[in-house]
Amino acid sequence: MLNALHNDALGKLILRLAVGGLMLFHGVAKLLGPGPIEWIGGLLANHGLPTELAYGVLLGEVVAPIMAIVGWQARLAGLLMAGNMLVALILAHSGELLMLGDSGGWVLETQGLFLFGALAIVFLGSGRMATRPD
C-alpha cells in the first residue's frame, strides 16, 4: 500500500507549485503597486544599502517562482527564493525571530515555510515533472 503512495516526482512538483505559486502572489502584489518597492527601498536605506536593490525582490518573488513552477533551473530558483526570504527576515522581521503569536505558533510561520520550502527545492531539484528536469 505504501509503495503506491511513493512518488518522488509528484511530491517535488507539489512542493514547487506550492512554494513558487504562493510566493508569486507576493511578487505580483509588489509589481502592481509602487508602495511595497519604495517601502523595501526605505528598509535598505536604513541599513546603509542602495535603494535600487529593492527591485531585486522582483527577481526573488516573480522570476524565481515562475522558474520553480515550470521546473526550469529549479535549484537556482529555490536559491533565489531562499535568498529573498533571508533578506526579508533580516530587513523586516529581525525583531520577530523569537516571537510567538496569539495562537502559540511562530509569528514568522509563513516566512519560515517559504525559506525552508525554497531550501528543500534547492536540495531536491525539480523532479521528472518539469520543463527541464534536473
C-alpha positions in Angstrom: 0.0 0.0 0.0 2.7 2.5 0.9 4.6 1.8 -2.4 1.5 3.0 -4.3 1.8 6.4 -2.4 5.6 6.7 -3.1 6.0 9.2 -5.9 9.1 11.5 -5.6 8.4 13.3 -8.9 4.8 14.2 -7.8 6.0 15.3 -4.4 8.6 17.6 -5.9 6.0 19.0 -8.3 3.6 19.8 -5.4 6.4 21.4 -3.5 7.5 23.6 -6.5 3.9 24.6 -7.2 3.1 25.4 -3.6 6.2 27.4 -2.8 6.5 29.1 -6.2 2.8 29.7 -6.6 2.3 31.2 -3.2 5.4 33.4 -3.3 4.4 34.6 -6.8 1.3 36.2 -5.3 3.6 38.4 -3.1 5.7 39.3 -6.1 2.8 40.3 -8.3 1.4 42.5 -5.5 4.8 44.2 -5.3 4.9 44.5 -9.1 1.5 46.1 -9.4 1.9 48.7 -6.6 4.8 51.0 -6.3 4.4 51.3 -2.5 5.9 48.0 -1.5 9.1 48.5 -3.5 9.5 52.0 -2.0 9.0 50.6 1.5 11.7 47.9 0.8 14.0 50.7 -0.5 13.5 52.5 2.8 14.5 49.5 4.7 17.6 49.1 2.6 18.5 52.8 3.1 18.1 52.4 6.9 20.8 49.6 6.6 23.1 51.8 4.5 22.3 50.0 1.3 21.3 51.4 -2.1 17.5 51.7 -2.5 17.8 50.3 -6.1 18.4 46.9 -4.6 14.7 46.8 -3.7 14.0 45.8 -7.3 15.8 42.5 -6.5 12.7 41.4 -4.7 11.1 41.0 -8.1 13.8 38.5 -9.0 13.1 36.5 -5.9 9.3 36.8 -5.8 8.4 36.9 -9.5 11.1 35.4 -11.8 12.3 32.7 -9.4 8.8 31.4 -8.5 7.9 31.2 -12.2 11.1 29.2 -12.8 10.2 26.9 -9.9 6.6 26.4 -11.1 7.6 25.4 -14.6 10.6 23.4 -13.4 13.3 25.3 -15.3 16.5 25.7 -13.2 14.5 24.8 -10.1 17.6 24.6 -7.9 18.6 28.1 -8.9 15.0 29.3 -8.4 15.0 27.8 -4.9 18.3 29.5 -4.1 16.9 32.9 -5.3 13.7 32.5 -3.3 15.6 31.4 -0.2 18.0 34.3 -0.5 15.0 36.6 -0.9 13.5 35.3 2.3 16.7 35.7 4.2 16.9 39.3 3.2 13.3 39.8 4.2 13.9 38.2 7.6 16.9 40.4 8.2 15.4 43.7 6.9 11.8 43.5 8.0 11.5 40.7 10.6 14.6 40.5 12.7 12.8 41.7 15.8 10.3 38.9 15.5 12.6 35.9 15.2 11.9 34.6 18.6 8.2 35.7 19.0 5.1 33.6 19.2 1.7 34.6 18.0 -1.6 34.6 19.9 -2.3 31.0 18.8 1.1 29.8 20.1 2.7 29.4 16.7 5.8 31.2 15.5 5.0 34.7 14.3 7.1 34.1 11.2 5.5 30.8 10.1 4.8 31.9 6.6 8.3 33.4 6.1 9.8 30.2 7.6 7.8 27.9 5.3 8.8 29.9 2.3 12.5 29.9 3.3 12.6 26.2 4.2 10.4 25.1 1.3 12.8 27.0 -1.1 15.8 25.3 0.5 14.1 21.9 0.0 13.8 22.8 -3.7 17.5 23.6 -3.8 18.4 20.2 -2.4 15.7 18.1 -4.1 15.7 19.7 -7.5 12.8 19.8 -9.9 12.0 16.1 -10.3 10.8 14.4 -13.6 7.6 16.5 -13.9 9.4 19.7 -15.1 10.2 21.6 -18.2 13.8 20.8 -17.7 14.3 18.0 -15.1 17.5 18.2 -13.1 
